[in-house]
Amino acid sequence: MSRTLRMTTWEQVRTELDALERSEGASVPGPWTLPQVLVHCAQSIDCSLDGYPRLRPALFRATIGRIAKRKFLSQGFMSHGLDAAIPGAPALEDAGLAPALARLRQAITRFETADASALKPHLAYGPCDKREYEALHAMHLADHLGAVQRSPATRAA
C-alpha cells in the first residue's frame, strides 16, 4: 500500500533516508528492487550535473515539460511512472540497501556542493535553477519512497 509522502528539500529527504535505513524488510512493488530505485534516484541527481544521456525534443521541453515542471513545483509533489528508467542511463545496479543509500547520499552531497552554473537541463523540463532542481529531485524521491512497503514490525518505528 502506497503512502502519501511529500518532500521538497534535501533535509526532508535525509530524514526519510535515515528512517528507511533503520527499517527492516522494506521493499517496493514493481520490476525494480528498493536498492535499484535508490540508484535510479541517484542517477537522476547525477544527470542534473553531468547531463542526461538523452533529452526529450526541444519543443517538448519548451512546452509540455515546462508546464509539468511548473505544475509539480506549484503543487509540491509529482506523480510519474515508477518504472520509467532514465533514457540512455546505465542499467540499475542491485548491490544491496546500504551501498544504494550511500550512493544516493553521495549524489545529494555532490549536488549541494556544486556551483549552480554546473547544472544541466533536465531531460523533460529543460533548464532548472538549483532551488527548482532540489525540489524536483526531492519530489521524485518522495514519489518513489511513498511506494516503499515496510514490514509490520518497522511501520510503528
N, C-alpha and C positions, 0 to 999 in steps of 0.2 A: 504494500500500500504506500503510495507516494504521500509525502507531507509537503505542505507549503513552506518554502524556505525563501526568504528574501535577504539578499546581501548586495551591497553596492560599494563596500570598502574592503581593503586588504585586511584591516583589523577584524572585521566580521568573518572573513574567510579563514583567517588564522584560528579564531575561536572555534569555528566548525571543524577545521582540520585537527585541532587538538582533541576535540570530543570524538572524532572518528578514530583517531589513533588509540584512544582508550577503550573503544568498543571492541567486542569480540564477535566474530561470526557475521560481520557486516558484508552485505552483497548488494548487487544491483541486478534488476531484470534485464534481459536483452542479450545481445550477442557478445558484449564485452564484459570482462571481469572488472571488479572495482579498481584494481591497480591499473588496468588499461584505460579506464575512464579518467583517472587522475593523470596519467601520462598524456592523454588526449588534451586535457585542460592545460597542462604544462606546455605542450606543443603550440597551442593557440597563443599563449602568452609569449613564448619564444618567437613565434612568427610575427608578432607585433613589433619586434625589434630586428629580426633578421629578414623579414619579408615573407609573405605567404608564397608557397610554391606556385600556385595558380590563382589568379584573380578572376572574379566574375567580370564580364564585359563592362567597359567604362560607362555605357548607357545605363546598365543595371545599377551600378554603384551610385550613379548620379541621381537616380530616380527611386526605384523600389528599395535599394539598400539604404539610401539616405532617409526615406520615410520610415523604414523599420528601425533604424538607429534612433531617430527622434522619438518614435513610439516607445521603444524599450526604455530610453533614458527618462522620458516623462512619466511613465507608469512605475518605474523602479523594479521591473522584473522582465524576464523573457521566457518564452516557451519555444523550443525548437526540437527537431528530430534528435533524440538522444543517441541514435546510432549513426549519425552523419559524420563520417570522417572528414578531416581537412583534406581537400583535393590536392593530391601530389605529395602529401606528408608521408614520412616513413611509417611502416607497419607499427602498430602499438605493441610495445614490449609488455610482458606479463611476468615481472621479476619478483612480485610479492608486494604487500602493502607498504612495508617500511621503506623500501627503495623508491616506490612510486610517490609516497608522501615527501620524501627527501627531494626527489626530482621536481615536484610541484613547488615546494618551498623555495628551492634554488631559483626557479623561473620567476617567482614573485619577487624575490630579493633582487634579482638581476633587473627586472622591470623597474622596481622602486629606485634603484641607484642609477638607472640610465638617464641620460640627458633627453629632454623632450624632443630635441631635434633629431634624435636617433629613431623615432617612431616611424614605422612603415604603414602604408594604407591597409586597412582591413580588407579581407578578400571580398566581402559583400557590402560593407558600409562605407568604404573609401576612407578618406583622411579622418583621423580621430586625434583629439588632443589627449594629453596624459590623464587628465581627470575623467574624460569620457571613456578612455580605454580601461582604466581601473574599474569604473562602474560596470562596463560591459563584460569584462572578464569575471568580475565578482558575480554578476547575474548569470553568466554562463555556468560558472561553478555551482551556483545555487540551484539552477535548473537540473543539473546532473546529480548533485548531492541530495536534492529533495527526493530522489528516487531510491536512495540507499535504504535497504531493509536491514534492520538490526535485530539481533536475537532478542527474545523476550527479556533475558537477564540484563541486557545492556540498555534497553529502552528507558528504564527508570533512572539510570545513572545520569 
